[in-house]
Amino acid sequence: MKARFFVLAVSAVCVSTNASLVRELHAGSVRSVLPSSANAKTLLSATTRHREWVNIGTDLAPAFAFVVYPERADKAPALLLTAKDQSSTPLLRAVADQFAGEGFVGIVPDAPAGLDAAARYVRTVPAVSTTAAWLDIDFAHSHAQVATADSAVGHFALTPEEWPQIVQYLSHATRNSFAAAGQQGHGAASPRMIPGLGDKLPNLPASYHTATATLARSKLKKEYVDITLGDLKLRTWVEYPTGNGKTGVVIVMQHGVGLDDWMRSVADQIAADGFIAVAPDAWSGTGPNGGNRDSFQFDDDAMRAAARITADETQRRYKAARDWALKLPRANGKSGSIGFCAGGGNSFRFAGEVPELNAAVVFYGTPPSEELVKKINAPVLGFYGENDARVTATVEPTVELMKRLAKPYEPHIYPKVTHSFVYFQDLSVNRDAVADAWPRVAAFYNKNLR
């Protein structure tokens, strides 16, 4: 990709009141707000957009960047964000998230020196178009300077009043078609419909609204166990189906924010469907003073701390959970996996890492390398949203690869559905996708794990 970079240095005048946030949300065609230091972590925890930490360096010299993606089906321009003399602060990441709300893929290197590595990384992302911009924030001097690759073209103050102008300038400079795509129903931020706490069907998993209440009402046997893995105590949530008969084990792999109430509610649904659900905290030991996922107040802090757990180490932890679970008295010797977001990718990879696996379910996760795909023996069932180009762009090549290698793979792509649609069932038509997908999951496990 030959990127077209635009340099933008902006001031640090930020809004901090709910009234200002509401006004900005309704300012013309702009969907985003200008974050403040006070509300940055709250915005990052509440966002419906997919974000992740990625290694943009090498295994020997790792360098990390925060990446956040828009909800759109087509390719998006990239926006690299830096702040003078600063690393990736929560405020800068919140600004990136708000630009993702405008249709950009936001990339924030963890240090200013990581800009070149981030620019190289952008070229590898299937969801990124051939245009890009660079937003450089000077918080100390509170001034704004806008320049193309050739010459300076203007100045901006980053105030609530000027924010829409900056968004529109960057959209024009990068030929961002997000607004037009939204008018067609395939790109704009999805409308919300908030269900009540009791609005959960018994045969479908909870949404983030109903997760905590679902756990509180569940009558199934459940417990935390610590699985010994060298010097690590792998904190693991386990739920059992009713009765005493033997059944299959399902390793539940956490989504991008870790083992939270929602992931435990998914384990509850799997147990309700008749299987032993084992949900490890893959981020065990990464918290303050060696704590686990639940020792963090904010999702954003947990995600950043866990970024240094490698993909290989993550798989090692899931393998240890499976080995432990297969020794349970009620385990019938068969095992499957399921994962969402990052966990979806881990579930797909797990099928290659553990050729003895009997079934793998992937919710909006990317495939592993071809070398690992060659080792897969288990059937793979996948579910994806159309407005999730980063992941869904990988489905067709994966279909071709799995077919060429004679590996069973059944993907389902749902129109106008977002990333994390099982979690955000209140977005757009996501609930309809869940109603179609989960009965397929239950039937898939009944066929392969009984």
N, C-alpha and C positions, 0 to 999 in steps of 0.2 A: 504494500500500500504506500503510495506517495502522499504523505499527509500534508495538508495546508494548515500551517500554524498561524494563529493570531495571538499576540501577546497582550494581556490585559492586566494592569496593576490597579488595585482598587483600595479604597479606604476602609476603615474599620468602624464606621458609624452603624450601629446595629439596633434593631427594635427589640423590645423585651416585654411588651404587654400583649395580652390576648387580643385586645381591641385592635392593635396594630397588625397582628397576624391575620385577623379576620379581614381587615381592610385590604391587605395585600393579596389575599386569596381571591378577592373579587376585583382586582385591578385589571381591567381590560381582559386580554386573552391570556395573561400570565397566571399559571396555576400554582406557582411556588411562593414562598415567603423568605424573607431575609432572616436567618437565624441569629441568635445572640449567644454569648457564652453561657448565659443562664439557662437557656432552653435547648442547647445543642444536643445533650445526651438524651433528653426527653424526645426530641424529634427523631433521633437515630433509633431509639427503642420502639417508637410508634410507627415508623415508616412501613408501608406495605411493599416497598421495592426490595428486590434482592440485592444484598450487599455481601461482600466477602473480603478476606485478606488473602493475597496471593504472593507467592515468592517470585519476584521479577528478576532475581539474581540467579545464582547457581547453587547446587548442593554444598559446594565448598565455600562459597561466599554468598550466603543468602541475603537478599534485600527484599523488603516487603512493601506492598502497596495496598491501600484500601480501594476497592472497586465497587461501584453501585450502578445498577442497570435500570433503564426505564421499562415501563410496561408497554411494549409495542412489538408488532409482528415483523416489521421490516428492520433494516439495518439503521443504526443510529450514529451520528457524529460523536467523536470522542472529545472529552474536555479534560485536559490535564490541569490539576490545581496544585499550586504551591503557595507558601507564605514565606516572606523574607526572613531568613535566620530561624526558621521554625521547622519542626517535623510535622507529622500528620496529627494535628490537634483535633479534638472533638468538634470544635467550631468549624474548622476547614472541612472536615468530613460531612458535617451537617450541610454546609454550603453545597458540597458535591451531591448530596442526596436531593437537595432542592432543585439543582440543575437536572438531575435524573428525572424529576417530575416534569421538566420541560422537554424531555426526549433525548437527553444526552447520556452517554456512558461516562460517568465521572471516575477519574483515576487520581488518587492522591498518594504520591510516593511518601514513604515514612521518613524521608530526609530530603532536603533540597537537592543533594547530590544524586538522588535516584531518578532525576528527570529523564536522562537519556535512556536508562533501563526501562522506565515506564513507557517512553515513546516506542521503544522496540517491542515491548509487550503488547501495546495496542495493535500492532500489525498482525498479531496472532489470534485476535479475538474474532470469531466468525460474525458476531452481531454488530461489529463496527463497520461503518461505511468508509469511503475514501477521503473524508474530510475530518479535520480535527482542529481544536483551538487550545490555547494555553492561558489559564487564568492565574496570574501571580498577584498575591495580596500582600500589601505592605501595611501591616497593622500599626506599626510605630508612627508612621508619618501621616496617616489618614488622608492620602491623596490617591487619585486615580489617573492612570495614563493608558490609553488604548493605542496599540500599534499593530499594523500588519507586518508581514515578514520584510517589507520594504521600507516603511516609514510610519511615523506616528500620525494618527488620524484624529485624536480627540482625547478629552478628559471626562471622567465620570466621578461623582461622589457616590459611594455605596450607601444610599439612604433609601427608606421605603419609597420615596417619590421617584428616585432614579432607577431602582431595581428593575422595573419593567423595561426601561430603555436598554439596560445592559443585556437582559435576556433576549430582547428582540434584536439587538445588534449582533449578538453571538449566533442567534438562529439564522439571521440573514447571511452572516459571514460563512457559515458552515452549510448553508442550504438545508437547514433542518426542516423537514416536511412533517413534523409531528402534529401540528395543528390540523393540517389537511387530512392526515391519516385518522386523526381523532374524529373528524366530521364523518368519516366513513365507518366509524365504529370499530376500528382496528388499531387504535394507538393511544387515544387520550386516557387520562386517569379515569379509572372505572368508578361508577357510582357506588355508594355504600348503602346497604340495608342492614340495620342492626337487629339481630334476632334476640329474643329474650333468653334468660338463663335456662329455661326449661325446653327450649326449642332444639332438641336433639332427638333424632329417631334412634331406636334401640339397635338397628342394624347398620348404622353409619357412625363413623368416628366424630368426635367433638370438633368444633371450631375453637379458635382461641377465646371466644366469648364463653363457651360452655365447658371448657376443659376442667377448670378447678371445681365447678359444681359437679361435673361427671365423676371425678375422683371421690368427692365427698359422699356421693350417693351410692357408689359401687359397693356391692356386697361380696365381691370376689376376694379370695385370699391374695394378699400382696405383701411384699416386704423389700427392704433394702438388704443387700448382702455385699460384703467386701471380698472380692476375688483377688487372691495373692498372685502377683505377677512380678517376680523379682523383688525389688524394693518398693514397688508400687502396690497400693491397695486400690483396686479398680472398683469404684462405687457402682453398684448395679441394682436397677429396679426390676423386680421379678413379679409377675402375676400369673396365677394358675386358673384354669377353667374349672367349672363346677364338676363334681364327681371325683372318682378315684382312678379312672381308667388311664391307660397310657395314650400319649398323643405326640404330635410333632412339636419341635422347638422352633420359634421364630426369633431371630436376633433383630432387634429394633434399633435402627441406626439414626442418630439424632440429626435434626435439621440445622440450618446455619447458625442458630443462636444457642445450640446445646441442648442438654437434657433438662427441659423445663416441664411445667405442669402439662403442657399440651402433648409433649412426647410421651409422658407417662399415661395420659388419657388414650393415646393411640395404643399403647401396650394393653390398656384396659379393654379396648375394643377387640383386640386380637385374642385376648383371653376369653372374652365373652363369645367370640366365634368358635372357641373350642381348642385353642392352642396355648402352649406355655410361652409367654412373652417375656423376653429377656432384653432389657434396655440398659446397656452400659453407659456410664458417664465417661465418654471418650476423652473428656478434658480433666479427668481426675488428677489432682495434684498441681494444677495450674493456677489455683486461686491464691489469695493472700495467705501467707504462712503455710503454704502447701495445701490449701483447701481445695474444694471441688467446685463444680459449676454453681452450686447454690450459695457460694460465698461471695459472689459478685452482686452488686446492686443493679448494675446496668448491663444489658445485653452487649452493648458496644465494648465495654471493658473486658467482658469474658471473651469475645471474639478476638480482640487484639492480643490478649494474653495467650490464647490457644493457637495463635497463628504459627508458632514455632514447633508445634507437634507435627511431624512429617506425615505424609500419606502412608509410608511404611509402618510407622509407629501406630497410627490409627488402626491399620489392618491387624497389627499384632494384638492390640487390645480386643478387637472384635473376635479374633480367633480364640483368645483365651476365654472369652465369655461363652463361645460356642462349646469349647472343650469342657468347660465346667457344667454347662447346661445339659449336655448329652449324658452326664453321669447322674442326673436327677432320677429318683425312683419312677417318676411318671413319664419320663422321656422314652419314646418308642424307637429311637435310633435315627429318625429322620429330622432334617433341619432345613430351615429356609431363612431368608433375610428379607428385610424391607427397609427402605430408607427414603428420606424426603430431602430435596435440595442437595446439600453436600452429602447427606446420608444416602440419597439416591445414587449418586456417583459411587459412594463406598459400597452400596449393595451390589451394584453392577460389577465392580472390581472384585468384591468378595467371591462372586461366583467363579472367577478365574483363579483367585488365590486359594480357594478351597474346592477343588474339583469334585469332592464328595457331596457338596451341597445339593439339595433336592429341588429347590425352588428359589428364585430371586425376583423380588418386586422392586421396581424403580419408579419413584415419583419425581419427575422433573430433575433427573440427574444425568450427567454426561457419561459416556462409555469409557472403558479403560483402553489401554494400548492393544494393538492387534496381537502382540505376543500373549497377553493375558486372555484375550478373547479366544484364542486357539485352545486354551485349557478349560474353557467353560463346558460343563456337561449338563448343568441344570437348565431347564426352560426359564426364560426371562420375560417378565410381563412389565411393560412400561406405560406410563401415563404422563401427558405433557399438555401445556397450554399454548395456544396459538400466539398469545401476546407475551412470549418469553423466548425471543429470538436467540438469545445466548445459548440456551439448551436445545430448543426445538430444531435449530439449524443442524444439529448433529444427528437427528433421527434418521433421515433418508440415507446418509452415508453408512450409518450403523445397520440399517436394513440390508443394504447391499453387502456389507462385510459379513454379517451373520449368515446371510443366504449363501455367500460364496464358501464359507467355512462349515456350512450345514449345521448351524447352531439355531435352536428354537428361540425365536424372538417375536413377541406380539406387542407392537406399540399402538397406543391410542392418543390422538391429538385432538383436543377439544377447541372448537372455534370460539374466539373472543374471550378465552379463559387466560388468567394470569399465572405467573409463577406462584408457588406456594398456595395453590387453590384449595387444598384440603384445610390448611390453616386459616386462610382468609375466605371463608365460605360466604361472607357478606359482600364480596366484591363481584360486580357484574353478574355473569351467569355461572360463577364458580360452583354454586351449590348443585346445579344440575349436573355438572361434571362429576362431583363427588357421588351423587346418587347413581350414576352409571358405573363409575370406577370401582367403588368398594364391593359391591356384590361380585364383581369379576375377581377381585382379590380373594374373597372368601371361597369362591368356587375353585380358584386356582390352588389354594392351600388344601382344600378338601380333596382335590384330585392327587396332589403330589406329596402330602405330608401325613396322610392317614395310614 
